Amino acid sequence: MSFFSGFKKHSNSKGYLLIFMAFWLLFSSCEEDSAQKVKVWPEVTNEMKPWTRWWWMGSAVNESDLTFVLEDFAARGIGGVEIAPIYGAKGYEDQYIDFLSPRWMEILQFVVQKSNELGMEVDMTNGTGWPFGGPHITNDVAARRLVMQEYQVSSGQTEQPLIILNDQRRREYGAPLIAITAYGPNGEIELVTEYLDENNRLTWQPESGTWDVIAAFNAHNRMLVKRAAPGGEGYTFDHLNAPALSHYLSRFDEVFEGKNPGVRCFFNDSYEVFGASWSYGFLDEFNSRRGYDLRHFFRELNGQGDSEIIARVKSDYRQTMSELLIQNFSSQWTAWANNKGAKTRNQSHGSPANLIDVYATVDIPEIETFGGEYFPIDGFFWDEDYVSPADHNPLFLKLAASAANITGKRLVSCETFTWVGEHFRVPLSQCKPEAEQVFLSGVNHIFYHGSTYSPQEAMWPGWLFYASVHFGPTNSFWPHVSGLNEYITRCQSILQQGTAANDILVYWPLFDTWQSEEGLEMMMAVHGSRRWLNLPKIQSLLDRGYAFDFVSDSLLGTLTPQSNKLLTIDGQNAYSAIVVPECHNMPLETLEKLIRFAESGVPVIFENLPKDVPGLSNLEERRNMMRVLLNEFSEELQSEGVTLKRSSRAEFILSDDPEAALAYAGVEREKFTDMGLKYLRRHSSEGLYYYLVNHTPDNIDAVIPVNFTAKHVVMLDPQTGHYGLVPASTSNGKSNIKLQARSGEAYFLLFTEKDVSEVPQWIYRKSLTNEFIVDGEWEIEFFEGGPSLPSSVKISGLKPWTELGNAQMNKFSGTARYTINFNYEGKSHPEYMLDLGNVMHSARVILNGNDLGLVWSPPYIINIGEYLKDGDNVLEIEVANLMANRIRDMDINNIEWQLFHEINFVNIRYRHFDASDWEVMPSGLEGPVKIIPQINIPANVPGDLVKDGKEEAELVFNFGSKLVNDEYFPVQSSSVYNPVIGYGFDFGTKPLSTMDDSSRFFF
């Protein structure tokens, strides 16, 4: 209980009330004595820490260097590794270890054991490089390609066409004929495969005229495993064929001897089997699933004929491919791993399938970021000429989490920071908002992309993967990487709790994408996600503060309507409405499910009612059934800006403005997003968490409305780990809470009913205007990095070391210590903030010998109040720059370091990497460095009572909860009535032992 009111002293003079300890106990939330105490920050597990993809070049690893790296990872806060064997480094060929060989398995066991000793875990790629394949993949189980060749046959012609695959290379691998179909000038269709003689000559002729003939071949796709490691080279296998998967996994069964080698998850680095458009048994599967003979429509599948029929046949083809991939690969692969006591982690994107459904069949769905996103954060580092704009669509990032939320999966992982910037030019600060963006999409298990195993003897920069970012000991930001790791760990410790708290389901109208004349198989890759998931009105819902998951046609069938909501299969998530964006083609079964939901009272919102069914089979019959269903919704009403289509049993809400329709349905958005705040909500056993992120250029200091209430609200700072109670005024099921979030900061709010008696008050801060500029003579000492350590230098006035005209400094990458002695007079406030100004690019702050921690992302500030002296002070700022300048110097001097096989090393444009034409990258500390006095305002003190550091209305002393038994406490009462607290007493923050003698006495 923060405030007591009702004790009034009708006098202008100061009065004292003696309060016995029992009086305090009587009034202090006694109803919570028996309640369970809140656990504000969860206990950290290794899964809550960031993990990293760990490339093993040539698997040329050894126990000594593995131990060094793993111990370093653990010390820096890495929770686990994903072993990913790839091509090797030049000059180490004699140390390569073949994948899955006895020595490789021995090394794997060592890594698992050592990792477990360090409190880490291990995942491994279920192969090498990507996609899945290897030396044991024979022609009969390799990925297949549909090849169609066109001929013309006329009545009476003398030359019989030779029907063989024209592509000789593919023909050598075997290309069985699927079928031959002839098309007459008047729409006739005839299957003529049986007329092929033993010499592959077509002996059939039409009775009259000239007919078009299409021969379809089941050709070898000839795609090899990309970036394969020794022992992993070979063809990719056929993911659509169950026997092919069994054959692929048999190699692992043999070396694992039926047991799990100790890995947590087997990982699949996306599908990406380019050109794989067929499979053994595909024709029979298609005919059975779609209800017509595909051979009759080879012409349309080949892109010829009526445009609508072409699109419909291709839609059916793509649907069949999706079903086969899910049934014969992802589901069976997961069952195989689970049978070994392991899980699967899968990047479904890139698959020619409904990604949500693929994600739903694996244990840990994984999304991916690719490229860099610009964030308008004040001080955000944006290396414009060396960034490839992000391929990932914000809506795309939600697909994996959507599948997880609907099917009850706890973890959603992400391959994070892939090509977020050019090699050697990505600071930790650029990674933070990228991580936050995936958190906001529902990810809670980040994997860095990535770390390359490198022996300690390797010349700097060591062994490197061809795509950035490099998270390893040779990166000059590595001494400060624990700052990013700790931030991610705190965030994930909460985001892995409980279940998502989203209000809405958004139907993904995938059949509108599938029903297209273009192409053949349709790979849903991250690189095209802005095209194939282009839903601007749904993006607007996200921007406007609505929380939603995407749902597929299939997953609609797992939902149960109850109490006007849709419950997931585990009953943990309940959705208040379903939104159907613009949709032309909808399966009849999907429409029937939506009608059933509407009949149960669930708000079903359409931007427009579907106009047609997808695919070709039984087309008119299905169209008629759709018309019958929709015609039942004949009554039409206008209400509150929406159109209501009603049947005798149900109601659809129609509007081209989904927000208006949601308002009509009573589904509210979070209005604090109007300030630019982004958020995610999550239920846990402690209560409801809000994750709030400020990616705007502005500092936010305002009362925000939140669509939730609870007895208590706790604010948590994932940057520092600090937390405290904040007051919340409530009205109509909403809370109003004061939030201070500088540009670039993020906070959690925990709404809880649990006992918070041990939780301190949150401290708000008000910066004063009398800033102190720390400047004068600085010493710069270079103490870690290379190629050599420049000599120390003293400078008058703060500058980056790259502005000093020193050639040795301009080629240096590493850490330098800026030191200054300064005098600070008149320390009179309890808190001071040190603002480092422009940091290039991360720093550790030491004041008067006290290590205050890392400053690695904007805002570059840190609290120093406890350690700032009134008088002489010594400030040390250890600044780490990036690797760019040292690499630049090596390339200028033609020092060979790109010593890798296969793709070797490329720049962000996938061309030969050469940094010799780079400008020197600014490095060091630019400042200005400022000391800013601040007022601490306990959260239970109304902000308008505090002005310029003075307590108005004789506002009372703070005692806090650290009270000593049997003591009497003199409390100065407020003699001026305040409308918020009355004549009150604040017991929030300051224990008796810290009160000065002039303000206390005892009886």
Secondary structure by P-SEA (a helix, b strand, c coil): cccccccccccccbbbbbbcaaaaaacccccccccccccccccccccccbbbbcccccccccaaaaaaaaaaaaaacccbbbbbbccccccccccccccccaaaaaaaaaaaaaaaaacbbbbbccccccccccccccccccbbbbbbbbbbbcccccbbbbbcccaaaaaaacccccbbbbbccccccccccccccccccccccccccbbbbbbbbbcccccccccccccccccccccccaaaaaaaaaaaaaaaccccccccbbbbccccccccccccaaaaaaaaaaccccccccccccccccaaaaaaaaaaaaaaaaaaaaaccaaaaaaaaaaacbbbbbcccccccaaaaaaaaccbbbbbccbbbbbccccccccccccccccccccccaaaaaaaaaacccbbbbbcccccccccccccccaaaaaaaaaaacccbbbccbbbbcccccccccccccccccccccccccccaaaaaaaaaaaaaaaacccccccbbbbccccccccccccccccccccccccccccaaaaaaaaabbbbbbbcccccccccccccbbbccccccccccccccccccccaaaaaaaaaaaaaccbbbbcccccccccccaaaaaaaaaaaaaaaacbbbbcccbbbbbcccccccccccaaaaaaaacccccccccccccbbbbbccccbbbbbbccccccccccccccccccbbbbbbccccbbbbbbbbbcccbbbbbbbbcccccbbbbbccccccccccbbbbbbcccccccccbbbbbbcccccccccbbbbccccccccccccccccccbbbbbbbbbbbccccccbbbbbbccccccbbbbcccccccccccccccccccccccccbbbbbbbccccccaaaaaaaaacccccccccccccccccccccccccccccccccccbbbbbbbbbcccccccccccccccccbbbbbcccccccbbbbbbccccccccccccccccccccccccccccccc
